[in-house]
Amino acid sequence: MEVYCTRPHCPRPLNHFTDIDDITKLRTVQQKYCISCGMPLILAGRYIPTKLLGRGGFGAAFLARDRYTPTMRQCVVKQFLPAGSLSATQLQLAQDLFEREAVVLEEIGYQHDQIPDLYAYFPVIVESSIPGKQEQFFYLVQEYIDGENLEQELAHKGQFSETDALFVFRSILKVLEFVHNRGIIHRDIKPSNIIRDRSGKLHLLDFGAVKLVTTSPTGNIGASTGIYSMGFAPPEQMSGGQVFPSTDLYALAVTIIILLTGKETTELFDAYTNQWKWENFVTTSPILTEVLNKTLQSAANQRFQTATDVLKALDSPQKQQQQQYPTEVQSPPPIQHQTSKQQFSTIEILIGAGFSGLQGGLIAIALLTLIKSLPISLGISLVLISTMIFAQYRRWIGGSDLIIFPIITLPIVLFFFRGALTIPEVFFYAVIASLISMSVSSLFRLIYKILSMIM
C-alpha cells in the first residue's frame, strides 16, 4: 500500500509497504514511519494519507483513508503550517485558533449539506531533523467530496452559459446566507473552492480562511488577517481592514464573471479606471448584469449587504422572466457550457467583420481575374466570407488568425491576380469591402439589440 508522508520538504514522501496491502493487517498495525525522514505516517493512529491533493501558503491537503470505518472511508486531511519559527506562547495561540476554527467548521458542516463535515482535529508532535528539537503540526480531517471544482470544469468544458452560471450563483448564495447568519465570513471564495459532486450538487470548500465576525482575540471585530486570493478579494480585505458579508459576495461575483467569460481576473479588471470590464467579453440578461455590477462595487457600502438581498434582486419580476432560470439548488440543470454558441462584444464583432470583408475583397479581385465573371466571383466570395464568419462564431479562428489571412492573401493578389487593377485600386476596393462588411454587421447588431429589448 502507498502511504504519503505529510512532513513538509520530505525528500521522498511516497512510501510503499507490501505488508499492509492486506486490509486486516492495515486495521491492526501499530504505526508506520516514512523511510526517508522518519515521520509517523498513520495520523492519530487512524488516518492514512495516500495522495497529495495540493499545497498552499498556509498548509497542504491530502487524500486519506480512515482505517477505523468499515469501508475505509476516504477523507481529506488538511495540515496547517504556521509560518516562521514560533515561540511556545505563539504556538499555543496558533493551536487555540486552529481548535476554534475546527469548532466552527464542525458546527456549520453538520448543519448544511453543501459544506464538508468535519471528522477530527488534532496536533502531531514529532522529532525534528535538528537533534534535540521537536516539531508540531496541526491537522483537520474533513469529508471528501468526490467531484470536480469549477476551475477544472471551466478549463476543459469552456465558458458557462448564463443558466449554468446563475445556478452556481444562487446555489452558493444559499450557502453564504446560512454562513453569514451565523456570524462567519468565508473570505476565500473562488472557482477552485467550489466543487460539483457526482450528483451535480455544489459544495463550498476551504474554510481555512474563515473568520468569526463576533469573536476576535485582538478585539478588532471582523478584521482581515491577510488570507485571501489575489484578484478575488475586494479593497477592504486586501488592505487588511474590516471584512463584511459583502466581502464574500464580491468574491462570488468575481467567480461568476470568470465562469461566464472564461477570462482571468487580470483581463477583466481595468486598473486604470478601477472597474471591472467583464461586459466586453459576454452579454448577459439585464437583471444579471445589474446585480453583478452592483456586487462588484469597490466600496463595501455600495454593494448588496446580504446574500438574501442578492437572491431577492435576482428574483425581481422586473426585466426578467422568472421561470427562465433554476431556483432550487438541490436539482441542478444539465450542464450546457458555451463551447459552441459564444457571445461576442461589439468590438470583437466589428474587428472580425472588418478583416473578413478585407479578405473577401481580395479574394473577389483574384477570382474576377481568373474567372472573368463578376456574378460568379462575387458569389464565391460571399460563400467564403460566410464560412469565415461562421468559423469565428464557433471560435475556430480568431485573434491573430484574422490578421494572418489578409497578410498572406494581399501579396498574392498584388503580384499575381490583380488583373488590370493598379496597386492603389486593389487597396481601395479591399478597404471598401471591409467597411461595407463592418457597416452590415453594425446594422444587424443594432437590429438584434432592438429586438432583444422589445421581446
N, C-alpha and C positions, 0 to 999 in steps of 0.2 A: 504494500500500500504506500502511496506517496503522501508525505506529510510536509507541510511548508513551515519553515521557521519564521517566526514573527519578529526576531531581533532585527532592528534597523542595521543596514550595512553588513549583514551576514554575507560572506563571500560566496557561499553555495547554499542557498536556503532550501532547495528542494532535496528531501531525503526519501529514500525508498527502503521499506522494511518488508521483507517477504514473510516474516513470522507472524505478522498481524493481518495478512490477507484473509485469514480465517476470521469471520465476524465474532465467533465465540471467544477467540483469543483476544480480539480487539476490545471486547467489553470488559475483560478481566485484567489486562496488562496494567501494571502499576504506573509506569511512566516511560516515555521515550525522549531521548535527547538528540539535539542537532549534531550531526557528525562533524560539522565544520566549526561551530562556535560553542557547543555545549548548552545551548538554550533549551529549557524544557519545552516540549512540543505539544503535549496534551494539556491545554489550558484549563485551570481549575479542576484538573483530573477528569474533565468531561468533554471539552470541545477540541476537535481535531482539525486544524486548518489544512486545507488541501490545495488551495489556489489563491494567488494574489489577485484581487479584483481591481485595485488601484491605490495610488498614493497621492496625498495632497500636502498642503503646507502644515496641517495640524495632525496628521496621522495617516493610517493606512487601513484598508478594508480587505478581509479575506473571506473566501467561501469556506465553510467548515461543516463538519458533521457532529451531531450531538449523539454520543455513544450511549447515553442513558435514556434514549427513547426507542420504542420498539422498531421503528422504521429507519433508525439512524438519520433522523430528520436533518435536512440541510438548513443552515442558518448563516448569518453574516456576523463575523467577529470584527469589530472596529477597534483599532488600537489608537489611543490618544497619547501623543508625544509632546509634552510641554517643551517649549523651545528654550535652549540655553541651559546653563548649569543653575539649578535651583537650590536654595538653602532648605533646611529642614522645615522652616516655617512656611516658605513659599510652596514647597512640595505638599504640605498638609492642606494649604489653601486650595491648591490645584485639585487635590483629591476631593475636598469638600464640594467644590464647584462641579466636579465630574459626577459625584454622587447626587447632587441636587438636580443636575441635568437628567440623570438617569431616572430619578423620581418623576420628573415632568414627562419624559418620554413614555414611561410605563403607564402613566395616567391617561395621556391622550391616545396612545396606541390602542389600548384595550377598549376605549370608548368610541373609536372611529375606525371603520374598516378600510379607509384609504390611507392610513398611517401604519407603518410596520409596528408590530408588537415588540416590546422589549422583553427578552428572556432572562437576562442576567447582567450584572456589572460586578467587577472585581479588580483588585490590583494583583500584580505578579512581581515578586522581588527575586532577583537572580544575581548571581555573582557577575561582577563586571569583568571586562577584559583587562582592567587595571587591577593587579593583585591587591587584596585587602579592601576593595570597594564593592559596593552593591549598586545595582540599577533597579529602578522601579518603573513598571509600565502599567497603564490603566486600560481596561477592556470593557467594551459594551458588546453584548450579544443580542441580536435582534432578528426578527422574521426575515426570511429570504423571499423576495418577490421574483418569481420566475417570469421574465419578460424582457422587454427592450426599452431603454429610455428614449425620450423624444429626440435627443441629439443624434442617436444612432438611427432612429427611424427617419429623421429628416435627411440624413446623409445618403441613405440608399433608396428611399422612396420619393424624395423630392418635396417640393413645396406642398404645404397643406392647403386644401380647399377651405373656403370660408366656413363651410358647415363643420369640417373637422376641427378647425381652429376654435370655433365657437364652442364645440363640445369640450375641448380642453379648458377653455376659459371658464365656462360655467362649472365644470367639474372641480377644478382647483379652487375656484371662488367659494364653493361649498365647504371645502376643507379649511380654507382660511377663515371663513365665517365661524366655524367651530373653534379653531385655534385662537383667534383673536378674542372671542368671547370669554376665553379663559386667561386672558392677560398675557398671551405668549405671541412673540413675533419670530418668524422663521429666519429671516434675514439673508437667505441664500437661495432664492428661487431662480431656477434656470432650467433649460431643456434637459440637461443631464441629471437633474434631481427629480424629474417626473418620469415614472416608468409605467408602461402599459403591460398588464399581465396577460396571460394567455386567453383569458375570457374577455379582454377588452377594457377592463376597469383600470382607471388611472390611480396611481399612488404617489403621494408626496414623500420624498426621501430626504435623508441627510439633515436631521435636526441637530447636527453638531454645532451649528452656529446659533441655536435657539436662545432667545433672550426673554427672561421673565420681566415683564414691564414693571410689576409691582414690588419685586424684591431684588435689590442690587446691593452687594456688600459694600460698595463705596457710597451708597446713598444717592447717587446720581441716577434718578429714575429714567429707565429707558435708554441710557447712554450706550452708544455703539462701542464695541471693542476692536474694531478694525477687521472683523471677519466678514468678508463679502467677496463677490466675484466682479472683477472689473468689467464695466460695460452694462451690468445689470443693476448696480446699486445707484440710488439717487444721490444728489449732492449732500444731503444731511448725513447720510451713512458714510460716504467717502471722507467727509471732514471730521468724522469721529464724534459728531453731535448726537442729539437725541433722535431715537428712531420711533416710528409710529406704525399703526396698521397700514397706512397709505404707503409706507416704505416697501412692504411686501407687495402691495397692489401695483406699484410702479415696476418692480422686477417682473411680476407676472405679465404686465402689459408688454414689456420688452421681449419676454419669451414668446408672446403671441405674434408680435410683428416679425420676429425671426422665423417662426414657423410659416407665416404667410408669405414672406418674401424669399426665404432661403438665403438671406444675406447675413454677413457678420455685423456685429454692432458698430464696428468702425466704418462700415459702408452706409449705415443708416443714420448715424448721428453726425450732424454738422457742428463741429466745434466752434466755427466762426460765429454762427448765429445762436449757438447753444440750443438747438432744436433738433427734434427727430424728423428726418425727411423720408420716412418709410413709404409715404403715398406715391413717391416717384416710381416705385417698383411693383405696386399691386393696387388694384381698385377693389374696394370693399363697399358694402352697403352703407348708406349714410349714418345709420344708428351705430354700427360697429366702429366706423371711422371716428365719430364724435366721442364715443365712450373711450376708445383707446387714446385719443389725443388729450382728453381731459386727465386720464390716469397717468399720462406721461409728462405732465407739467413738472418743471423743475422745482417749483415752490410747493412744499407739502400741503399748505393750506388751500391751494388751488385745485388739488386732486379730489377724487372721491375719498371720503374719510373711512368708509367701512366697505367690506365685501358685500354686505346686504345692499348698500347704495348702488354698487355696480350692477348687481343682479337685477335690481328694480329698473335701472336705466336700460339694460339690455332687453327687458320685458316690456318696455314702454310701447303702448299701442301706436304712437306716432312714428311715422317714417318706416314702419316695419310690419310685415305680415307675421303675426306671432307664431303661426304654425310652420314657418319655413325652417326653423332650426330646432334641434332636440333640446328638451329641458330636463330630462331625467338622466342623472349621471350614472344610474345603475344599468342603463341599456344603451350602450354605445352604438352609433350608426356604423355601417360598413365604411371601411377606410378608403377614401377616394382622394388620393393626393393629386396635385396638379402636375402630373407628369406629361400630359398631352395638351390639355387646354389651358394655356397660360394667359395671364393678363399682363398688358404692356402699358407703360407710361406713354404720355403724349410725345415726349422727346424720342423714345425708342421707336415709336411708330413713324415719326417724321424722318428720322435718320435712315431707318430701313427702307421707307418709301423712296427717299432721295437716291440712295445707292442702287435700289432696284430699277428705278427709272433711268438712271445713268447707264447702267449695264444694259437695260433693254434698248436704249437708244443706239448704243454702239453695235449691239447685235443686229438691230434693224438695218443699219447702214451696211454692215458686212453682208447680210442676206440679200439686200437690194442689189449690191454689186454682183453677187453670184447668180441670183435667180432672175433678176431684171423684171420682177413683177411686184409692184407696190402692195397690192392686197395680200398676196401670199406672204411677203416679207413681214408685213405688219401683223398678220395672223399668227405666224410662227413666233414672232417676238412677244406678242401678248401671252401666248401659251407659256413661253419661257419665264416671263415676268411673273405670271400667276404661280408657276412652280416655285420660283424663288420666294415669293411672299408666303406660300404655304409652308416651305421649309423653315422660314423664320418663325412662323406661327407655332410650328412643332418644336422649335428650338434646335433643329438640325444644323442650322447655320446661324451665325450672329457674330457680333463684335468685330474682330479683325477680318473675318471672312468677307464681310461686306465691302471692305476696302481692297482686299487682295484680288477679288474677281475683276473689278474695273481696271486695276493696275495691270493685270495680265492681258485683259482684252484690248486696252487702249493702244499699246504699240502695235499689236497685230493688225488692228483696223487702220491705224495711221499709215502703215508701211505696205500693207498687202491688199486690204479690202475697202479702201475708201472711194474707189472708182474715180469719178470726175470731181469729187469734192476736194476743196482745199483743206489744209490742216485746221485753220480757224473755223471753217464751216463745220467740220466734224465736231469740234469742241462746242460750237454754238448749238447744233442740233441735239447733242448729248445732254447739255445743260438744260435745254428746253424740255426734253423728255423727263429729266429729273424733277424740274419744277412742276410739270403737269402731274406727275405721279404724287408729289407731296400735296398739291392742291386737292386732288381727288381724295387722297387719304384723309386730309383735314376735313373735307366735306362729309365723308362717311362717318368720321369720328364725331362730328357735331350732330349729325342726324341720330347716331346711336345714343348720345348723351341725352338729347331731347326726348327720344322715345323712352329711355330709361326713367327719366323724371316723370313723364306722363303716366307710365304704367306702374 
